[in-house]
Amino acid sequence: MLTCPNCGAENRYEAIFCRGCGKKLEIIDELTVENIEEKTGAKRRRRKKDKSELTPKQLHRRSIIKNSIRIAVILLVAFAVYLTQQTPSVSAIPTSEGSRKSFVQKKRELRAGGTVTVSEKELNSYVAGLLSGMKGSKAVKFENVQIALGNKKDKEEIAVRMYVRLFGKRTLFQLFGKLKQTGGHIKFSPTTFAKVGKLPYPAFVMKWHCKNVLSDLKSDTDFFNKLTEATIKDVELKSYVATVSTGSDRFRDRLDQQGCEWEEEGGNKIKIFVTDKEGTGKISSAAREAGIVTPRLSAGKSEARTRIVLKTAGKS
């Protein structure tokens, strides 16, 4: 501070006239420890004084703004947590032991080199058989992993669904993407966002989670790395409605082992899908293995079904 030599009043360094007597000040700036500290702290003191000079109305308005921002952040976090606990309405993909065996047989064919066509049920039945090799913890337990092939908007998209128990609460993690050939190998390329429940989630973080989850299945990931082609497409099949009265469960299991996809039609009727080349031969074979008479079949109709075509160059 500057002291007025006329009246002794204290004035700021930047003052030209004395606030006490009004006379012009003669500035003699002596460099001392005190005035250095005064100069360096001047800005901070001005801020404090500016704040203290705010009216009660201005202070109240500032307080409202700060509290509103805090509340908005809390509500956003709470809404995000709520979305993670919401399960989207997705249909569970059926699995069976027969379909798992069918995939294992096709896997042997792939090891020798060749091309196979796999249904969604066969693929997921095989994946379900691998879940016992996946590790969990007290807080996190893996219930199921399913792979959905294609959707109405994009037939080539794959959805990897992980059903997980987090502290006892069932949560669905979904990662979306496509299969792409990179460096002679088939790689899964995720889209920008994944989902935890119904909450959008960064795909690269979800991909890291999936990589950790599947790390215990290295032998199988090595096998899939040998694939030279993996294409999702609609395949034209023939559908037949069969009426089965006895031994229906055994018949369904044998159909799965034969690699025939089927759907319940209600009552004792099921719809069976086969290729034109296979015809009804596999249906008759499944009936014989189940120990029943070949069921009566309706006329065949052409229908498109989503399949994944896998190809390898040779032994792996």
N, C-alpha and C positions, 0 to 999 in steps of 0.2 A: 504493500500500500504506500501511497505518497502522502506525506504530511505537509499540510499548508503552513508555510513559514509565518503567515499573517495571523491566522486564527487557531492553528493547531489541529484542524479537522483532518480526518483520514479520508483519502480519495483513492480511486482506482488508478492503476498505472496509465490507462488510456485516457484519463480525464484531462481536459484542457483548462476548465475553470473549476475553482473550489466549490464544493457543494455547500460549504458553510458560509463563507463570506462572499463568494462570487468572483473573487479576483483570479486573474490568470495565473496559472501555476507554472513555475520554472522547473522543468523536469531534469533532475540530476540523478541518473540511473547508476547507483553504485552496485557493483556486482558482488553480492554477498550470498552466503548460503541461504539466508532467509528469503531474499527476493527471488532466488532461483527456484526454491520450493514453491514460492507463491505463484510464479509464472507457470510452472509445470502443472500445478494443481488448479489453475484458474478455470480451465475448461470443465473439469469435473464439478467444481463448486457452482459454476454457472448453470450446469444441467440440474443440479440439486435445487438451486434457487428457482430455475424455470419451472420445475415440477411443483415446488412449494407455492409458486405464484398462480398455479391452476386454481380455478374456482371450484367449489364443491360440486357444481353441476358437471363440469368437465371431468373431474375425478370419478364421478358416478358413472358417466358415459364410458370412460375408459375401463372401469371395472366390469361393466356389463359386457363389453366387447370381449374382454379376456375370458370371462366366465362362459360366454356363448361358444367361444372356440373350444374350450375345454369340454363342454357338454357335447359338442358336435363330434369331437374325436372319440369320446367315450361311447357315443351312440353308434358310430361307424364300426368301432371294434366289436361292440356287442352284436351288431347286425352281421358282421363277418363270421363271428363264432356261431350265430344262429344258422347261417347258410351252410356251414360245414356239417351241421347235424341233420340237415335235410337230405333225404335219400331220393334221387331222381327216379322217376317211374321207368325203369328199364326191365325188360323181360329176362328172366333167368334162362340161361342156355341149358337144356337138358344134357345129362351125361349118363353113361352106362359102362359096365365092365366089358360088354360085348364090343362097343364102339372103341374102347381103349385097345382091345386086342386087335381090332381091325387096323387101327393106326400103327400099332407095333409091326404088323405084317407089312404094311406099306412102307414103313421106315426101313425094314430089311431090304425091300426092293430098291429103295433110294440109295442105300449103301452100295449096292451092286451097280448103280448107275442107271438112270432112267427117269421117267416122268409118272407121277401119280396125281390123282385128283382127290382132295380131302374135303370132307364136309365140316361144317362148324361144330357139329356134335362130336365127330371123331377127334378133332383137334383139342376141344375142351375136355373130353374124357381122358385124353392122354395127359393134359396139363394137370387135371385133378389128381391123377395118380402120382404126380411129382410133389404134391404139397407136403407130404410127410418129410421131405428133405429140406423144407424151408424152416429156418429158425425164427423164433419169436422171443419175447421177454415177458416179464410179469405185467408190464404196462401195455405192451403191444403184442397182439396175437393175430396171425394171419388165418382167416377163415376160408377164403377162396380166391382164386384168380381165374378170370374168364376173358376170352378174346372174341369180340364180336366182329364179324366180317361184313364190311360195307354198311351203307345206310341209304335212305331214300334220296338224299341229296348227292352223295358221292359213293359210288360202288367200290371204289378203291381204298376207302378209308378204313382203318382198323381202330377199334376202341379196346384198350387194355383196362379191364376193371379189376381192382383189388379191393376185396371186402376185408376190412381190418377192425379189430376190437381195440379201441383206445380207451384205457381205463374203464373197461366194461361197456363202453358205448360203441355200437356198430356204425362204422363210417365207410363210405364208398369213395375210393380214389379212382379217377379216370384219366387216362392218357390217350390222346388221339394223334394219329399220324398215318403215314403211308410207308410201304415197303419200296425201297429204292436200291438199285444196283450201284455199288461204289467199290472200285478197285477189285472187281471180280467177285465181290461178296454181296449178299443181300443184307441191307441195314434198315433198321426202323428209324424213320425220320419224323420226329414229333412236330405238331403244329405249334403255334405261338403259345396257346393257353391250354392248360389241363383243368381238372375240376376236383375239388375236395368237397363232397356233398354237392351243393349247388354253387359253391364259391369258385370263381375263376382263379387259377393258380399258375404261376410261371412254369412253362413246360420243361425248361432245362432243369429246374429243381426236382420236378416229379420224375424226370428221366433218371436223375441221380438216385432217387429213392428206389425206382424199379431195378436199377442196376445192382444196388445193394441187396435187394430182396432175392434176385435171381442168381446172386454170386454163388449160392450153395448148389446150383444146378449146372456147374461148369461142363460136365461131360455132355449134357444135352445142348448147351449153347455152342459147344465146339462142333457138334453134329450139324446144327442149323447154320453155322458159319460156312459149311461146305456146300450149301445150296447155291446153285448158279442161276436159278430162276424161281420166283415166287410171285404169282400173278393172281389177283382176285378178280373173278369174272362170273357172269351168269352162264350157266350151262343148261342147255335144253334137255329135259328128262321126260320120261313117260311116267304118269301117275296112275296107279290102280287102287281101287277101294276093295279091300278084302274083308270078308265076313268070317270072323273066327269065334267059334263057340267054346271049344275046349283047348287047354294047353296054350292059352294066349300069351302068358308071361314067357314061357319057353320059346314060343314062336318069335316074339319081339326080340328076345335076347339073341336068337340065331340070326335074325335079320340084321341086328347090329354087327355081329361078327362077320356077316357077309358084306358089310359096307353099304347096306341099303338104308336110306333114310326113310323114316315113317312118322306119321302124325296121327293123333287120336281124332276120330271122326264122330265119337259119341256111341254109346252102347257097346256093341261088340264089333264095331267096324274101325278099321285103320286104313289110312292112305299110305301107300308104299311108292317110293320113287326109285326108278332104275333107268339105266341108259338104254337106248335103242339096241345097242349091241348085246347087252345082257338079256334084254327081253324079260320074260317071266321065269327064266331058268333059275335065277337066284332065289326067287320066292318059293319055287317048288323044292329047291334044295334045303332052304331054311325050314320048310314044313316037314320034310323027311327027318332032318336032324332033331326036330322038336317032337317027333313021334306022332304027328297028326296028319290027317288027310289034307292035301293041298286045298286051301280055301277057295271058295268061289270068288272070282274077280270081275270087277266092272270093266267096261271098255276103257282102253288106255287113252289118256289125254296128255297133250304136250304142256309142260310147265317149266318156267325158268327158275332155277335154284342157284343161290350164291355158293360158289366153291373157291377153294384156293388150290392152284396148280403148282406143285413143287417139282423141281428138277435138279438132279446132280449129274456131274460129268463122269463120275466113276466111284470106285471104292473109297470109303472114308473111315 
